[in-house]
Amino acid sequence: MPRSTAADTPAALRLAEQTAEAMYSRDAASRLIGLEIAAVRPGYSRLTMLVRPDMVNGHHICHGGYLFTLADSAFAYACNAYNRNTVASACHIDFLAPAREGEVLEAECEERSRAGRTGVYDTVIRDHNGKVIALFRGKSYRISGEVIAGLEAEDSAPASAAAVSRVEGNPQ
């Protein structure tokens, strides 16, 4: 069961939901492969994906790239839920079991650490029976700006227009 924190106030939850809605509306990759947001709150997200026939590789299992995309997207929604532009600085995935065509997979991402501009997030992908398919760890880096300009972002004043247009110290 995901833990509850002080960031789970109604205002923080609504900000996370608005941020996820805005991101999803611009996230062509997630929409293309049919990712669905099941839950989001500050530092947390849960996404689902149906393994379609066009996602299966030559071994008749879900291609690892789709599993990575599912996990990476869950990571993105969790770390951007504060309405602060945040990108991946590093990530790693371990594939533990195959996923099959027709299965609905669930990726659950939880924040482990967030301090200054960096954070660490763990995502677990499970099949419809709860079996762990993959483990993903993402390291985040906060860049300048907000996901939704003008909405209050946690832990900072709204960024100026000049700050929004440039990336500060982005490791990518």
Secondary structure, 3 states (H helix, E strand, C coil): CCCCCHHHCHHHHHHHHHHHHHHHHHCHHHHHCCCEEEEEECCEEEEEEECCHHHECCCCCECHHHHHHHHHHHHHHHHCCCCCCEEEEEEEEEECCCCCCCCEEEEEEEEEEEECCEEEEEEEEECCCCCEEEEEEEEEEECCCCCCCCCCCCCCCCCCHHHHCCCCCCCC
